Protein backbone atom coordinates (compact mmCIF):
# COMPACT_ATOMS: atom_id res chain seq x y z
CA UNK A 1 0.00 0.00 0.00
CA UNK A 2 2.23 2.74 -1.16
CA UNK A 3 0.85 5.64 0.87
CA UNK A 4 -2.60 4.33 0.14
CA UNK A 5 -5.51 2.56 1.69
CA UNK A 6 -6.78 -0.94 2.07
CA UNK A 7 -10.49 -1.61 1.85
CA UNK A 8 -11.36 -4.97 3.31
CA UNK A 9 -14.81 -5.86 2.02
CA UNK A 10 -15.89 -8.72 4.18
CA UNK A 11 -18.23 -11.35 2.83
CA UNK A 12 -19.37 -12.98 6.02
CA UNK A 13 -18.80 -13.16 9.73
CA UNK A 14 -19.16 -16.25 11.86
CA UNK A 15 -20.68 -18.33 9.06
CA UNK A 16 -23.57 -15.99 8.31
CA UNK A 17 -24.54 -15.31 4.73
CA UNK A 18 -25.04 -11.70 3.64
CA UNK A 19 -28.56 -10.38 3.42
CA UNK A 20 -29.66 -9.90 -0.21
CA UNK A 21 -29.04 -6.14 -0.22
CA UNK A 22 -25.82 -6.09 1.81
CA UNK A 23 -23.29 -6.53 -1.00
CA UNK A 24 -24.82 -3.86 -3.26
CA UNK A 25 -24.93 -1.45 -0.28
CA UNK A 26 -21.27 -2.24 0.38
CA UNK A 27 -20.49 -1.38 -3.24
CA UNK A 28 -22.38 1.91 -2.95
CA UNK A 29 -20.49 2.80 0.22
CA UNK A 30 -17.16 2.10 -1.50
CA UNK A 31 -18.22 4.23 -4.48
CA UNK A 32 -19.36 7.15 -2.33
CA UNK A 33 -17.13 7.07 0.74
CA UNK A 34 -14.28 4.65 0.45
CA UNK A 35 -11.11 4.81 -1.57
CA UNK A 36 -11.51 3.45 -5.07
CA UNK A 37 -9.63 0.15 -5.17
CA UNK A 38 -7.07 -0.25 -7.94
CA UNK A 39 -7.35 -4.01 -7.67
CA UNK A 40 -9.52 -6.64 -5.97
CA UNK A 41 -8.16 -9.77 -4.35
CA UNK A 42 -11.04 -12.16 -3.87
CA UNK A 43 -11.27 -15.62 -2.39
CA UNK A 44 -12.36 -18.11 -5.05
CA UNK A 45 -15.34 -19.34 -3.03
CA UNK A 46 -18.75 -19.06 -4.67
CA UNK A 47 -20.07 -16.67 -2.03
CA UNK A 48 -17.12 -14.27 -2.13
CA UNK A 49 -17.30 -14.18 -5.93
CA UNK A 50 -21.03 -13.51 -5.69
CA UNK A 51 -20.49 -10.78 -3.12
CA UNK A 52 -18.01 -8.93 -5.31
CA UNK A 53 -20.23 -9.42 -8.41
CA UNK A 54 -23.07 -7.72 -6.50
CA UNK A 55 -20.89 -4.92 -5.05
CA UNK A 56 -18.86 -4.03 -8.16
CA UNK A 57 -21.64 -2.48 -10.31
CA UNK A 58 -21.86 0.45 -7.88
CA UNK A 59 -18.36 1.53 -8.92
CA UNK A 60 -18.09 3.66 -12.07
CA UNK A 61 -15.14 1.67 -13.35
CA UNK A 62 -14.78 -1.58 -11.37
CA UNK A 63 -11.14 -2.59 -10.88
CA UNK A 64 -9.64 -5.85 -12.12
CA UNK A 65 -10.29 -8.88 -9.92
CA UNK A 66 -8.04 -11.82 -9.15
CA UNK A 67 -9.57 -14.88 -7.48
CA UNK A 68 -6.60 -16.20 -5.55
CA UNK A 69 -6.88 -19.77 -4.21
CA UNK A 70 -4.56 -18.86 -1.34
CA UNK A 71 -7.25 -16.63 0.19
CA UNK A 72 -9.78 -19.40 0.78
CA UNK A 73 -9.89 -20.00 4.56
CA UNK A 74 -6.34 -18.64 4.78
CA UNK A 75 -4.67 -17.88 8.09
CA UNK A 76 -3.95 -14.17 8.70
CA UNK A 77 -0.25 -14.52 7.90
CA UNK A 78 -1.08 -15.88 4.44
CA UNK A 79 -3.47 -12.98 3.71
CA UNK A 80 -0.76 -10.48 4.62
CA UNK A 81 1.84 -12.26 2.47
CA UNK A 82 -0.56 -12.35 -0.52
CA UNK A 83 -1.22 -8.61 -0.10
CA UNK A 84 2.51 -7.88 0.11
CA UNK A 85 3.18 -9.97 -3.00
CA UNK A 86 0.35 -8.60 -5.14
CA UNK A 87 0.29 -4.93 -4.17
CA UNK A 88 3.63 -3.16 -4.74
CA UNK A 89 2.46 -0.94 -7.63
CA UNK A 90 -1.05 -0.36 -6.25
CA UNK A 91 -2.45 2.44 -4.10
CA UNK A 92 -5.59 0.70 -2.80
CA UNK A 93 -6.71 -2.93 -2.79
CA UNK A 94 -10.05 -4.44 -1.84
CA UNK A 95 -9.71 -7.80 -0.14
CA UNK A 96 -12.87 -9.93 -0.27
CA UNK A 97 -12.62 -12.92 2.00
CA UNK A 98 -13.71 -14.89 5.01
CA UNK A 99 -13.83 -14.40 8.75
CA UNK A 100 -12.15 -14.93 11.13
CA UNK A 101 -9.09 -14.91 8.87
CA UNK A 102 -9.74 -11.50 7.34
CA UNK A 103 -10.57 -9.77 10.62
CA UNK A 104 -7.38 -10.80 12.38
CA UNK A 105 -4.87 -9.17 9.99
CA UNK A 106 -7.03 -6.06 9.65
CA UNK A 107 -7.19 -5.64 13.43
CA UNK A 108 -3.49 -6.43 13.72
CA UNK A 109 -2.50 -3.88 11.09
CA UNK A 110 -4.45 -1.08 12.80
CA UNK A 111 -1.90 0.53 15.11
CA UNK A 112 -3.44 3.99 15.12
CA UNK A 113 -6.55 5.93 14.26
CA UNK A 114 -9.53 7.44 16.03
CA UNK A 115 -10.18 5.45 19.24
CA UNK A 116 -13.79 4.70 18.29
CA UNK A 117 -12.76 3.24 14.93
CA UNK A 118 -9.92 1.22 16.47
CA UNK A 119 -12.35 -0.23 19.00
CA UNK A 120 -14.85 -1.05 16.27
CA UNK A 121 -12.22 -2.86 14.15
CA UNK A 122 -10.94 -4.85 17.10
CA UNK A 123 -14.48 -5.85 18.13
CA UNK A 124 -15.04 -7.69 14.84
CA UNK A 125 -16.73 -7.26 11.51
CA UNK A 126 -20.35 -7.73 10.59
CA UNK A 127 -21.38 -9.46 7.40
CA UNK A 128 -20.43 -7.33 4.35
CA UNK A 129 -18.60 -4.83 6.55
CA UNK A 130 -15.69 -2.69 5.37
CA UNK A 131 -12.63 -1.35 7.13
CA UNK A 132 -10.30 1.11 5.40
CA UNK A 133 -6.71 1.02 6.60
CA UNK A 134 -4.10 3.51 5.45
CA UNK A 135 -0.57 2.15 5.34
CA UNK A 136 2.49 4.13 4.38
CA UNK A 137 5.75 2.61 3.26
CA UNK A 138 4.50 0.11 0.72
CA UNK A 139 2.76 -3.25 0.71
CA UNK A 140 5.98 -5.18 1.17
CA UNK A 141 6.45 -3.46 4.55
CA UNK A 142 3.15 -4.55 6.07
CA UNK A 143 3.67 -5.34 9.71
CA UNK A 144 1.61 -5.41 12.90
CA UNK A 145 0.51 -1.93 13.87
CA UNK A 146 1.76 -0.31 10.65
CA UNK A 147 -1.68 0.90 9.56
CA UNK A 148 -4.06 3.65 10.54
CA UNK A 149 -7.79 2.89 10.46
CA UNK A 150 -9.54 5.72 8.65
CA UNK A 151 -13.04 4.31 8.14
CA UNK A 152 -15.37 1.47 9.13
CA UNK A 153 -18.75 0.72 7.66
CA UNK A 154 -21.40 -1.98 7.90
CA UNK A 155 -24.78 -2.42 6.22
CA UNK A 156 -26.41 -1.58 9.56
CA UNK A 157 -24.86 1.93 9.53
LOKOL-782940 format. One line per 8 residues: number of its first residue (from 0); for each residue x negated, y, z negated of N, C-alpha, C. Coordinates in steps of 0.1 Angstrom, whole numbers, plus 5000, padded with zeros to 4 digits. Atoms other than C-alpha are relative to their C-alpha. Example, Ala and Ser with C-alpha at 12.3 -4.5 7.8 and 13.67 -1.06 7.14 Angstrom:
REM residues 2
0> 4991:4988:5000:4877:4955:4922:4991:5012:5000  5009:4989:5000:4863:4989:4929:5008:5011:4992 .
END
This chain:
REM residues 157
0> 4992:4988:5000:5000:5000:5000:4991:5012:5000  5009:4989:4999:4978:5027:5012:5007:5013:4997  4993:4989:5005:4991:5056:4991:5015:5000:5004  4986:5002:4995:5026:5043:4999:5009:4995:4989  4990:5005:5009:5055:5026:4983:5003:4985:5004  4995:5013:4998:5068:4991:4979:5014:4999:4996  4986:5002:5003:5105:4984:4981:5002:4985:5000  4997:5014:5002:5114:4950:4967:5015:4999:5000 .
8> 4986:5003:4998:5148:4941:4980:5002:4986:4995  4998:5013:5006:5159:4913:4958:5013:4993:5004  4989:5007:4995:5182:4887:4972:5009:4994:4989  4991:5006:5010:5194:4870:4940:4992:5000:4987  5006:5001:5013:5188:4868:4903:5007:4989:4993  4995:5011:5008:5192:4838:4881:5009:4991:5008  4992:5009:4993:5207:4817:4909:5013:5005:5005  4987:4995:4995:5236:4840:4917:4999:5004:5014 .
16> 5000:4996:4986:5245:4847:4953:5005:5014:5000  4996:4986:4999:5250:4883:4964:5015:5001:5003  4986:4998:4996:5286:4896:4966:5000:5004:5015  5000:4997:4986:5297:4901:5002:4995:5014:5004  5005:4986:4996:5290:4939:5002:4987:5004:4995  5013:4996:5006:5258:4939:4982:4989:5003:5010  5011:4998:4991:5233:4935:5010:5002:5012:5009  4999:4988:4992:5248:4961:5033:4998:5013:4991 .
24> 5002:4989:5009:5249:4985:5003:4986:5002:4997  5014:4999:5002:5213:4978:4996:4993:5006:5012  5005:4994:4988:5205:4986:5032:5003:5015:5001  4996:4986:4999:5224:5019:5030:4992:5008:4989  5008:4993:5010:5205:5028:4998:4986:5002:5005  5013:4999:4994:5172:5021:5015:4999:5011:5011  5000:4990:4989:5182:5042:5045:5001:5015:4994  4997:4986:5005:5194:5072:5023:4990:5004:4989 .
32> 5008:4996:5012:5171:5071:4993:4986:4994:4998  5012:5006:5001:5143:5047:4996:4990:5003:5010  5010:4998:4989:5111:5048:5016:5004:4991:5011  4997:5008:4988:5115:5035:5051:4989:4989:5001  5011:5010:4999:5096:5001:5052:4995:5000:5014  5006:5001:4988:5071:4998:5079:5001:4985:5005  5002:5014:4997:5073:4960:5077:5009:4993:4989  4993:5008:5009:5095:4934:5060:4994:4986:4999 .
40> 5004:5014:5003:5082:4902:5043:5012:4994:4994  4988:5007:5004:5110:4878:5039:4998:4985:4998  5000:5014:5002:5113:4844:5024:5008:4993:5011  4993:5006:4988:5124:4819:5051:5013:4993:4996  4988:5006:5004:5153:4807:5030:5012:5006:5008  4988:4996:4993:5188:4809:5047:5005:5013:4993  4993:4989:5007:5201:4833:5020:4991:5013:5001  5008:4988:4999:5171:4857:5021:5001:5006:5015 .
48> 4999:4996:4986:5173:4858:5059:5013:5007:5002  4987:4994:4999:5210:4865:5057:5001:5013:4993  5000:4988:5007:5205:4892:5031:4994:5011:5009  5007:4989:4992:5180:4911:5053:5008:5003:5013  4992:4998:4988:5202:4906:5084:5012:5009:4997  4988:4991:5004:5231:4923:5065:4995:5014:4996  5005:4987:5005:5209:4951:5050:4994:5008:5012  5007:4993:4989:5189:4960:5082:5008:5009:5008 .
56> 4993:4991:4991:5216:4975:5103:5002:5014:4995  4998:4986:5006:5219:5005:5079:4988:5009:5003  5012:4993:4997:5184:5015:5089:5000:5004:5015  5000:4995:4986:5181:5037:5121:4991:4991:5009  5010:5007:4992:5151:5017:5134:4995:4989:4991  5005:5011:5009:5148:4984:5114:4986:4996:5003  5014:5004:4998:5111:4974:5109:4999:4985:5004  5003:5014:4997:5096:4942:5121:5001:4991:4988 .
64> 4998:5010:5011:5103:4911:5099:4991:4988:5003  5008:5012:5000:5080:4882:5091:5006:4991:4990  4995:5010:5009:5096:4851:5075:4988:4991:4996  5012:5007:5005:5066:4838:5055:5003:4988:4991  4997:5012:5008:5069:4802:5042:4994:5001:4986  5006:5000:5013:5046:4811:5013:5008:5008:4990  4991:4992:5009:5073:4834:4998:5011:4992:4994  4989:5008:5005:5098:4806:4992:4996:4994:4987 .
72> 5002:5005:5014:5099:4800:4954:4985:5001:4996  5015:4998:5003:5063:4814:4952:4998:5005:4986  5003:4994:5013:5047:4821:4919:4995:5015:5003  5003:4986:4998:5040:4858:4913:4986:5003:5006  5013:4998:4995:5003:4855:4921:4999:4998:5015  4999:5003:4985:5011:4841:4956:5006:5012:5007  4993:4989:4994:5035:4870:4963:4990:5012:5001  5009:4989:5000:5008:4895:4954:4989:4998:5010 .
80> 5010:5003:4990:4982:4877:4975:5005:5002:5015  4994:4998:4987:5006:4877:5005:5001:5014:5003  4999:4985:4998:5012:4914:5001:4987:5006:5003  5013:4995:4998:4975:4921:4999:4995:4996:5014  5005:5005:4987:4968:4900:5030:5007:5007:5012  4991:4995:4989:4997:4914:5051:5000:5015:5002  4997:4986:5000:4997:4951:5042:4990:5010:5002  5010:4990:5000:4964:4968:5047:5003:5013:5009 .
88> 4998:4988:4992:4975:4991:5076:5014:5006:4998  4987:4996:5001:5010:4996:5063:5002:5010:4988  4998:4991:5011:5024:5024:5041:5011:4994:4990  4989:5005:5009:5056:5007:5028:5005:4987:5005  4996:5013:4996:5067:4971:5028:5012:4996:4991  4988:5005:5008:5101:4956:5018:4997:4985:4999  5002:5014:5004:5097:4922:5001:5014:4994:4996  4987:5006:5002:5129:4901:5003:4997:4986:4995 .
96> 5004:5013:5006:5126:4871:4980:5009:4995:4989  4993:5007:5010:5137:4851:4950:4995:5004:4986  5004:4999:5014:5138:4856:4913:4999:4986:4993  5008:4990:5007:5121:4851:4889:4987:5004:5006  5013:4997:4995:5091:4851:4911:4998:5014:5005  5002:4986:4994:5097:4885:4927:5001:5010:4989  4999:4991:5011:5106:4902:4894:4986:5001:4992  5012:5000:5008:5074:4892:4876:4989:5009:5006 .
104> 5010:4991:4995:5049:4908:4900:5004:5015:5000  4996:4987:5000:5070:4939:4903:4999:5007:4987  5001:4994:5013:5072:4944:4866:4985:5001:4996  5014:4999:5003:5035:4936:4863:4992:5011:5007  5007:4989:4993:5025:4961:4889:5003:5014:4994  4996:4987:5005:5044:4989:4872:4993:5004:4987  5008:4996:5012:5019:5005:4849:5004:5014:4995  4996:4987:5004:5034:5040:4849:5014:5003:5007 .
112> 4987:4996:4995:5066:5059:4857:5009:5005:4989  4991:4996:5010:5095:5074:4840:5004:4989:4990  4997:5010:5009:5102:5055:4808:5013:4992:5002  4987:5007:4997:5138:5047:4817:4999:4990:5012  5001:5009:4988:5128:5032:4851:4991:4989:4996  5009:5011:5004:5099:5012:4835:5008:4990:4992  4991:5009:5008:5124:4998:4810:5009:4992:5009  4991:5007:4991:5148:4989:4837:4994:4990:5008 .
120> 5008:5010:4993:5122:4971:4858:4997:4989:4992  5005:5011:5009:5109:4951:4829:5012:4992:4995  4988:5007:5005:5145:4942:4819:5005:4989:5010  4996:5010:4989:5150:4923:4852:5008:5007:5011  4993:4995:4988:5167:4927:4885:5014:4994:5002  4988:5006:4996:5203:4923:4894:5000:4995:5014  4999:5005:4986:5214:4905:4926:5000:5012:5009  5002:4989:4990:5204:4927:4956:4995:5013:4995 .
128> 5006:4988:5005:5186:4952:4935:4987:5003:5007  5012:4995:4994:5157:4973:4946:4992:5007:4990  5010:4991:5007:5126:4987:4929:4990:5005:5010  5010:4994:4991:5103:5011:4946:4988:5003:4991  5013:4999:5008:5067:5010:4934:4990:5007:5009  5010:4993:4992:5041:5035:4946:4987:4995:4995  5013:5005:5003:5006:5022:4947:4990:5007:5008  5011:4994:4993:4975:5041:4956:4988:4991:5001 .
136> 5013:5008:5000:4942:5026:4967:5001:4988:5010  4999:5011:4990:4955:5001:4993:5005:4987:4994  4994:5012:5003:4972:4968:4993:4990:4990:4994  5010:5010:5005:4940:4948:4988:4996:5003:4986  5003:4997:5013:4936:4965:4955:5011:4999:4990  4988:5003:5010:4969:4954:4939:4994:4994:4988  5004:5006:5013:4963:4947:4903:5011:5003:4989  4990:4997:5010:4984:4946:4871:4999:5014:4995 .
144> 4999:4986:5005:4995:4981:4861:4996:5010:5010  5005:4990:4990:4982:4997:4894:5011:5008:5006  4989:4993:4994:5017:5009:4904:5008:5009:4991  4991:4991:5007:5041:5036:4895:5014:4998:5005  4986:5002:4996:5078:5029:4895:5006:5014:5003  4995:4987:4996:5095:5057:4914:5016:4999:5002  4986:5001:4998:5130:5043:4919:5005:4986:4997  4993:5013:5002:5154:5015:4909:5014:5002:5004 .
152> 4987:4999:4996:5187:5007:4923:5007:4986:5000  4993:5013:4999:5214:4980:4921:5014:5003:5006  4986:4997:4994:5248:4976:4938:5010:5005:4989  4991:4995:5011:5264:4984:4904:4998:5015:4998  5002:4986:5002:5249:5019:4905:5010:5009:5007 .
END
